[in-house]
Amino acid sequence: MTEEIAIVDNPDESRFEIHVGGRLAGFAEYKLLPTAIVFTHTEVAPEFEGQGLAGRLVRRALDVSRDTGLKVRPLCPYVAKWISRHPDYQDLVEAA
């Protein structure tokens, strides 16, 4: 993939977005709480699947969450599975 990839927070839509070559390729929806961010759904457009974009998107969203001091509530199955496979992000998960 040689096209430019950009990952941005779009607070007006309550989602992190990944753009490839200026086109929206996917997003991770969230609900922002006072001390946590709840990830509810992650989606990558079919034409962009299989390129590792969802993982890149989730990593960036979690990095931003860490930088802002928010705990993470991964209701989205993809986000939950991604965190379970990356031990260095498990400390972000909100205590039950």
C-alpha positions as CSV (number, residue, x, y, z in Angstrom):
1,M,0.0,0.0,0.0
2,T,1.6,3.2,-1.1
3,E,-1.2,5.6,-0.5
4,E,-1.1,8.0,2.4
5,I,-2.8,6.8,5.6
6,A,-4.2,9.2,8.1
7,I,-5.9,8.4,11.4
8,V,-7.9,11.2,13.0
9,D,-10.4,11.7,15.9
10,N,-13.7,13.0,14.6
11,P,-15.4,14.1,17.8
12,D,-18.4,15.4,15.9
13,E,-19.1,11.8,14.7
14,S,-17.8,10.2,18.0
15,R,-15.4,8.1,16.1
16,F,-11.8,7.6,15.1
17,E,-11.4,7.4,11.4
18,I,-8.7,5.9,9.1
19,H,-8.3,7.5,5.7
20,V,-6.4,6.0,2.8
21,G,-5.5,8.3,-0.1
22,G,-8.0,10.8,1.2
23,R,-10.9,8.2,1.3
24,L,-12.6,7.0,4.5
25,A,-11.5,3.4,4.9
26,G,-12.8,2.7,8.3
27,F,-13.8,3.9,11.8
28,A,-14.0,3.0,15.4
29,E,-17.1,4.5,17.1
30,Y,-17.0,5.5,20.7
31,K,-19.0,7.1,23.5
32,L,-17.0,9.5,25.6
33,L,-17.5,9.5,29.4
34,P,-15.9,11.7,32.0
35,T,-13.1,9.2,32.8
36,A,-13.5,6.6,30.1
37,I,-14.0,6.0,26.4
38,V,-16.4,3.2,25.4
39,F,-15.6,1.7,22.0
40,T,-18.8,0.4,20.6
41,H,-18.1,-0.6,17.0
42,T,-15.2,-0.9,14.5
43,E,-15.6,-1.2,10.8
44,V,-13.4,-1.3,7.7
45,A,-14.9,-0.9,4.2
46,P,-14.8,-4.1,2.2
47,E,-12.4,-2.7,-0.4
48,F,-9.9,-1.9,2.4
49,E,-10.1,-5.2,4.3
50,G,-7.1,-7.4,4.8
51,Q,-4.6,-4.6,4.9
52,G,-4.2,-4.3,8.7
53,L,-6.0,-1.0,8.8
54,A,-8.3,-2.0,11.7
55,G,-5.4,-2.8,13.9
56,R,-3.6,0.4,13.1
57,L,-6.8,2.4,13.8
58,V,-7.4,0.7,17.1
59,R,-3.7,1.1,18.2
60,R,-3.9,4.9,17.5
61,A,-7.3,5.3,19.2
62,L,-5.9,3.5,22.3
63,D,-2.7,5.6,22.2
64,V,-4.9,8.8,22.2
65,S,-7.0,7.4,25.0
66,R,-3.8,6.7,27.1
67,D,-2.4,10.2,26.3
68,T,-5.6,11.8,27.5
69,G,-5.8,9.7,30.7
70,L,-9.0,7.9,29.8
71,K,-9.7,4.3,30.7
72,V,-11.1,2.1,28.0
73,R,-14.3,0.1,28.0
74,P,-14.0,-2.2,24.9
75,L,-17.6,-3.2,24.1
76,C,-16.6,-3.7,20.5
77,P,-15.5,-7.3,20.0
78,Y,-12.7,-6.3,17.7
79,V,-11.2,-3.8,20.2
80,A,-11.6,-6.3,23.0
81,K,-9.8,-9.0,21.0
82,W,-7.1,-6.6,19.9
83,I,-6.4,-5.6,23.5
84,S,-6.3,-9.2,24.6
85,R,-3.5,-9.8,22.0
86,H,-1.5,-6.8,23.1
87,P,-0.5,-7.0,26.8
88,D,1.0,-3.6,26.8
89,Y,-2.5,-2.1,26.3
90,Q,-4.4,-4.2,28.9
91,D,-3.7,-1.6,31.6
92,L,-6.0,0.7,29.8
93,V,-9.1,-1.5,30.4
94,E,-11.5,0.0,32.9
95,A,-11.8,-2.1,36.1
96,A,-15.0,-4.0,36.4
